[in-house]
């Protein structure tokens, strides 16, 4: 898929190793085993330091934990394909309509399309294309004040909604000032 991919590279953020580095996409991938990457064997700041070291060189580092690969492999593959431009389906957000999403629909969509699955949220906004939910953004209100947190965003597997995040977030800002 990427002819320039390098495995076990120690030249980018010496002396640390990147499991996979794809220079043409400025993308690095870390496969983090649950045992070797637990807080007992790694410093608390190990993963964030590795990420910021890559960012300093304009490289995006994606951490994939063992359980994500074992139990959410299709979602992980979809994320990676999107990052290297191999997503099969492309939909323009301007061709979609925004609707509030019911909790059961949000639960199913997140469990099928987000690596962390469902989380409760007070506001669930979806983009629909031909009456099908293709993108979902969820917000929850903090206990103090009128502050919201974006808690989930994802697109349908193997689908890139061009401008989708921007359209949903702008709608949220305008509707929930």
C-alpha positions as CSV (number, residue, x, y, z in Angstrom):
1,X,0.0,0.0,0.0
2,X,2.8,2.4,0.9
3,X,6.1,1.6,-0.9
4,X,8.1,3.8,1.4
5,X,7.0,2.3,4.7
6,X,9.8,1.4,7.1
7,X,9.5,-1.0,10.0
8,X,11.3,-0.6,13.4
9,X,12.8,2.8,12.5
10,X,15.2,4.3,15.2
11,X,16.4,7.2,13.1
12,X,13.4,9.5,13.4
13,X,13.2,10.1,17.2
14,X,16.5,8.6,18.5
15,X,16.9,6.5,20.4
16,X,13.2,5.5,20.4
17,X,11.8,3.1,17.9
18,X,8.8,3.7,15.6
19,X,7.1,0.4,14.7
20,X,6.1,1.7,11.3
21,X,7.0,5.0,9.6
22,X,5.6,6.1,6.3
23,X,7.6,9.2,5.1
24,X,5.3,10.0,2.2
25,X,2.4,10.5,4.6
26,X,4.4,11.8,7.5
27,X,2.7,9.1,9.6
28,X,4.1,6.7,12.2
29,X,2.2,3.8,13.8
30,X,2.9,2.3,17.1
31,X,1.6,-1.1,18.1
32,X,1.3,-0.9,21.8
33,X,1.1,-4.3,23.5
34,X,-0.9,-4.2,26.8
35,X,1.8,-5.8,28.8
36,X,4.9,-4.0,27.5
37,X,3.2,-0.7,27.3
38,X,1.4,-0.7,30.7
39,X,2.1,1.9,33.3
40,X,4.1,-0.6,35.4
41,X,6.7,-0.9,32.6
42,X,6.6,2.6,31.0
43,X,6.8,6.0,32.5
44,X,3.5,7.9,32.8
45,X,4.7,10.3,30.0
46,X,6.2,7.7,27.7
47,X,3.5,7.7,25.1
48,X,2.9,11.5,25.1
49,X,6.6,12.2,24.9
50,X,6.9,9.9,21.9
51,X,3.9,11.6,20.3
52,X,5.2,15.1,20.9
53,X,8.7,14.1,19.6
54,X,7.0,13.0,16.3
55,X,4.9,16.2,16.2
56,X,8.1,18.3,16.5
57,X,9.1,16.7,13.2
58,X,5.6,17.2,11.6
59,X,4.9,13.5,11.9
60,X,1.5,12.2,13.2
61,X,1.9,9.2,15.5
62,X,-1.0,6.8,15.8
63,X,-1.0,4.5,18.8
64,X,-2.8,1.3,18.4
65,X,-3.2,-0.7,21.5
66,X,-3.3,-4.5,21.5
67,X,-7.0,-4.8,22.5
68,X,-8.0,-2.3,19.9
69,X,-6.3,-4.4,17.2
70,X,-7.8,-7.6,18.6
71,X,-11.4,-6.4,19.1
72,X,-11.8,-3.4,16.8
73,X,-9.6,-4.3,13.9
74,X,-12.0,-3.1,11.2
75,X,-12.3,0.3,12.9
76,X,-8.5,0.6,13.2
77,X,-8.0,-0.4,9.6
78,X,-10.6,2.2,8.5
79,X,-8.8,4.9,10.5
80,X,-5.4,4.0,9.0
81,X,-6.8,3.8,5.4
82,X,-8.2,7.3,5.9
83,X,-4.9,8.7,7.1
84,X,-3.1,7.4,4.0
85,X,-5.8,8.4,1.6
86,X,-7.2,5.0,0.7
87,X,-10.7,5.4,2.0
88,X,-13.1,3.8,-0.5
89,X,-16.2,6.1,0.0
90,X,-16.0,9.8,-0.1
91,X,-19.0,12.0,0.6
92,X,-19.1,15.8,0.6
93,X,-20.7,17.2,3.8
94,X,-22.6,19.8,1.7
95,X,-24.6,16.9,0.3
96,X,-25.6,15.8,3.9
97,X,-28.2,17.0,6.3
98,X,-27.8,17.4,10.0
99,X,-30.2,15.8,12.5
100,X,-30.3,15.2,16.2
101,X,-29.6,11.4,16.8
102,X,-31.5,9.2,19.2
103,X,-29.5,7.4,21.9
104,X,-30.1,3.9,20.5
105,X,-28.9,4.9,17.0
106,X,-25.9,6.7,18.5
107,X,-25.0,3.7,20.6
108,X,-25.1,1.4,17.6
109,X,-23.2,3.8,15.4
110,X,-20.4,4.5,17.9
111,X,-20.0,0.8,18.9
112,X,-19.6,-0.1,15.2
113,X,-17.5,2.9,14.1
114,X,-15.5,4.4,17.0
115,X,-12.6,2.6,18.5
116,X,-13.7,3.5,22.0
117,X,-17.4,2.7,21.4
118,X,-20.4,4.3,23.0
119,X,-20.3,7.0,25.6
120,X,-23.2,8.9,27.1
121,X,-23.7,12.4,25.8
122,X,-26.4,15.1,26.0
123,X,-26.1,16.3,22.4
124,X,-25.7,13.9,19.5
125,X,-25.5,15.4,16.0
126,X,-25.4,13.3,12.9
127,X,-24.8,13.9,9.2
128,X,-27.2,11.9,7.0
129,X,-26.6,11.1,3.4
130,X,-29.5,9.5,1.5
131,X,-31.2,9.0,4.9
132,X,-28.3,7.0,6.2
133,X,-26.2,8.2,9.2
134,X,-22.6,8.6,8.0
135,X,-21.1,10.8,10.6
136,X,-21.7,11.5,14.3
137,X,-20.4,14.1,16.8
138,X,-21.4,13.9,20.5
139,X,-21.1,16.5,23.2
140,X,-21.7,16.5,26.9
141,X,-22.2,19.5,29.2
142,X,-19.9,19.9,32.3
143,X,-21.5,20.0,35.7
144,X,-20.4,23.6,36.3
145,X,-21.2,26.4,33.9
146,X,-22.2,26.4,30.3
147,X,-19.2,24.5,29.0
148,X,-19.4,21.5,26.6
149,X,-16.9,18.8,25.8
150,X,-16.7,17.0,22.5
151,X,-16.6,13.4,23.6
152,X,-16.9,11.4,20.3
153,X,-16.6,12.0,16.6
154,X,-16.5,9.4,13.9
155,X,-17.6,8.6,10.4
156,X,-19.0,5.4,9.1
157,X,-16.3,2.7,8.5
158,X,-14.3,3.2,5.3
159,X,-16.1,6.5,4.6
160,X,-14.5,10.0,4.4
161,X,-17.0,12.8,4.9
162,X,-15.2,15.8,3.4
163,X,-16.0,18.8,5.6
164,X,-18.1,16.7,7.9
165,X,-16.4,17.6,11.2
166,X,-16.4,21.3,10.4
167,X,-20.1,21.2,9.4
168,X,-21.2,19.4,12.5
169,X,-19.0,21.6,14.8
170,X,-20.2,24.8,13.2
171,X,-23.8,23.7,13.6
172,X,-23.2,22.9,17.3
173,X,-21.6,26.3,17.9
174,X,-24.5,28.1,16.3
175,X,-27.2,26.1,18.0
176,X,-25.8,25.7,21.5
177,X,-24.0,29.0,22.1
